[in-house]
Amino acid sequence: MKVIVIGLGSMGKRRIRLLKERNDVEIFGIDTQMERVKQVTEDLGVSCYNDLQEAIDKENPTCAFVCTSPLSHAKLINLCLKNKLHVFTEINLVSDLYDENIKLAHDNNCVLFLSSTFLYEEDTKAIINKVRPCNEKLNYIYHVGQYLPDWHPWESYNNYFIGNPRTNGCREIMAIDMPWLVSAFGDIAKVSAIKSKNTELNIDYADNYLITIEHETGAKGVFAVDVVSRKATRHLEVYGEKLHLTWNGTSDSLYEYDYLESKKDLQVKIEEKAEHVEGYADFITENPYREEINAFFNQVENGITPDWDFEKDKTLLSIIDEIEQ
């Protein structure tokens, strides 16, 4: 199966590295920047093109991975679907062409797969599996934050999409984390938020949010999102009469309070061994990125639909729009 990876920045190179673990794909890269093309060709041994349509015409691929900046996704996805390619796309952050691309995928019998990495993370899957069957209305407090210049220390935050108000850093955190919160606690019924800009960062958007979320299940949460925290932070506390969980974002930090017997926090064992890549925060591991690639091919080959899709994401993005207003 021939696969094209569009966009050879950090995420495109990550997808190529993981795709190379498979023995059933032949990979081609696409990028308009010659420096990236040269690097990927030399370092990863992948043949590359500068033009998407040329690559499609010459290689006749089956699938495309869209790994460019979010605002470019819509038109690239549209072109791939018109060429009847199955599409895996990184998070979009905006709903441009969603309705058209959903219809086009349906009409051309193409898979349209949206990355939602934390739904494939063993820690969050364990949390979901404990929260869903809990027969009570739970509350949670969740803080995710990291100082914006530390996201990609090798480049200025003004040089890529997190500096753009439409695809800003706080919005990305919401779009990454809210799908698994919805999966755990239920669809969102109501949100409200207070926000401000507390830093001197050269950005034209709020750099911190305190969001209250009411779920249709009766669960309630406070979601603190920021690009202010100098220490990369991911901390969750879930509490109710029958369940109390804490998690600090790493596979060894999920604990459940044993209120019946020991009256102690007991570690929830996660079988998966974390695989960390240098340059990213400790809570960012490779395993879920690999698993969602596998889920994409499972949908292409076996028709097994994922937990998250463009329809659900369209609803979520409208909620994020409401939060940002």
N, C-alpha and C positions, 0 to 999 in steps of 0.2 A: 504494500500500500504506500503510495507516495503522499507525503505530507509537506505543506509549505508553512514556514513560520514567518509571519509578517511583522517586522520590527525586531531589530537585533540589539536592543538595549539590554539592561540587566534582566528584565523578565523574559525577553525572547531567548536570551542565552540560557537562562534557567530551564525554560521549556525544552530547548534543544538538548541540554545535558540529560534531562530526564527521559526524553524521547529516545535518545541513543541507547538507553538501557534495554529497549525493546528490540527484538529480532525480526519484527514483522513490518517495519516501516523504513522507507527511504526518505531522508529529510533534505529539504532545500530551504535556504534562507532568503529573505527579501528585505532590503533596506535601501533608502536613497542616499545614505551617507557612506561614501567609499571607505572611510576609515573603519567603520563597523563591519562592512563586508569583508575587508581584508583581514581583520582580526578573527572573525568567526571562521573564515576559510582556513586560516593558518592554525588557530588554536583548537577548533572543534572538528576540522576536517569536513566541513559541509559546503557544498556548492551553493553559490549565491547569485541572485539577480538584483537589478536595480528597479525593475518594473514588474508590478504584479501581473498585469495581463500577459506580458511576454512569458513569464514563468508558467502561467496557466496554459497558454497555447503550446509551449514547448514540452512541458513535463506531464500534462494531463493528470494533475493530482486528484486525490479523492477527498482530502481534508485540508482545512486551513486553520492555523492558530493565529489569532489577531492579538498581537502583543505591543501595539503602538500606544501612543498617548490616547486617553479616553475620547477626546473630542474628534479624533479621526476614525474611531471605530465604525460609526454608523455607515459611512459610505463604503468602507472596505468590506464590511459584512455584506452589504447590499450587492457589491460587485461579485463577491464569492458565491453568494446564493444564486445570483443570475447565471453563474457558470456551473450551478448545480453541485457545489462543494458543501460537504458537511463542515460546520464552523464551530470552533471552540474560541470563545473570546474572554479576555480578561474583563474585570468589572468595568462597566461603562460610565457610571456616575451620573449620566444624563440619559434621558429617554428618547433622544433624537432617532427618528425613523423606526421606533419600536413596532408600531402597528404594521407598517409596510414590511418590515423584515420578518415579523412573525408570520404574516400572510404568505410572503414569498417562500419561506422555509416550508410551510404547509403545502403550498401548491407544487413545489418542486421535490417534495418528499425528502427534504434535507433535515438533518439534525442541527438544531441551533442551541448550543450548549453555553451556559454562562458560568464562569468561574465563581465559586463561593467557597473559598478555601477552608474556612473554619467549620463548615459542615462535614469536612473530611478529616478534621483534627481529632485524634483519639481522646484528648482531654474534654473538648466540648461535646463530643459524642457521648462520653460518659456522663457529663452533666445533663444533657438532654434525656438520657435514658433513666436518670434518677428523678428528674423533674416531671416528665410527662405522666408517669403512673401515680404520682403523689396526689392523693385524693384530698387536697386542700388548696386554698388560695394562698399562694406564696408571694413574698416580697423579695426584691433583690436590690443591691447597690453595686454598680459596676463602673469602674474608672479605667479608661484607656487614654494614655497620653504619652507623648514624646516630643521633645523640643524639635521644632521643624528643621533647623539646620543639620540635625543629627540623622535625619532620615536617610539621605544619600550624602555622606560626608565628602564624597569625591566630586560633587558638583553643587552649584548654587541652587537653592530652592526656587529661585526666580527663573531658572532655566528649564524647568519641566513642570508638568501639569499641576502640582500641588500649589504653585504660586498663582494659578488662575482662579479667580473667584468662583467660576462655574464648576471647577473640579478641585476645589481646595482641600487642604489636608484634613480639616475636621469632617468635611463631607465624605472623604474617602474612609475615614474610621467608621462613620455611621454605616456606610454602604457595605463595609466588610463585616461588621459585627452584628448588625441588626437582623440579617437573615437567620443566624443561628439562635438569636434571642427569640425571634418569632417561632422558630421550630421548637424551642424548648417551652416557652410560656404561652404561645398562642398568638393569633392574629391581633394586630393593634387596633384598639377601639378609639383611643384618644391620646393625644400628645400635647405637651406644652413645654416651653423652654425659656430660660433666661440666658443671655449670652452677652459677650463684650469682647473688646480687644484690650488685653492687659500688657502686652509686650510692645517693644519698639521694632519688632520685625517689619520688614518692608513688604507688607501684604495688605490687601484691601478687603479684608473679611474678618469676622470674629474669630479669635483664636482660642476661645473656650466656651463650652456650653454645659449647662445643667438641664437635663431633659427628664421630665417625668412622663412615664409611659403607663397607660392603662390597657391591659389586654382583655380580649373578649372572654377569656377564661375566668376573669376576676383577679388575676395576678397583677401586681403593680411593681414598677421599678423606677429607680433613679439611675440614669445613664450619664456619667460625667465624661465629656469628650474634650480633649485639648491638644494643642501643639505647643504648649507652654512648659510642661513638666521636664525639668532637666534630667531626671532619672526616667528612663523608659519604663512605663508602668502599665500593668494589666492586672487589676485586682477585682475579684468578684466575691460577693457574699450573698448567699441565698438563705432566707430564713422563713420558718413557719413553725407550726406546732409539732409537725412530724418530720421535718427535714431541716438540717442546717449544713450548708456547704460553704467552703472557702477555697479560693483558687487564685494563684498568683501568675498564671499564664504559662507555667512550665509543667512538664509531665510528672514531676515529683512534688508538685505543690497543691494537688487536689486533696482536700480533707473533708470527711463527714463526721459530724459530732455524734458520738454514741450516747444518746440521752437515756437509753434503757438500762445499760449495764455499767460500762466503765466510766461514764461521764467524762470521756476524753475525746479529743479530735483524733480520728483514725485515718491514716493515709489510704486513699483509694488507689489501688495498684493499677497502673497503666502498662500494658504489656509492650507497647511500642517503644523502641529505643529512639530517642530524639537524635536527629541528624542535622547539625547546625552548620550554616555557611558563614564564614568570617565576613564581618562588615555589617551584619544585620543584628537586631536586638535578640537577646537570648530566647525570647518566646517565639521567634520565627524559625521554624524548622522546615526541612524539605519534604518530609513524609506526606503531608496533606496535599502538596502540589502534585506529587506523584499519583496519589490516590484519585484525585479529580481527573487527571489525564486518563487513568484506567476507566473511570466512570464514563468519560466521553466515548471512548472506544467501545465500551460495553453497550452504550446506547446505539452507536452506529451499527454494531455487529449483531446485537441481540434485542434491540428495541426496549431496553430497560430504562425507564425515565428517571431522571434525578429528582432530588427533593426540592431544588430551586430552579426556576426557569424565568424566561423573559416576562411572562404574564405576572408572576408574583413580584418580580423586580420592578415592573412598571408601577404597581401599587405602592411598593416601598419607596421608590424615588419620589412619588407624589407626597408621601408623608415627610420625607426629608426636605422637600421643597417647603412644606408647611413649617417645619422646624426652623428653617433658615430665614423665613420671611420676617 
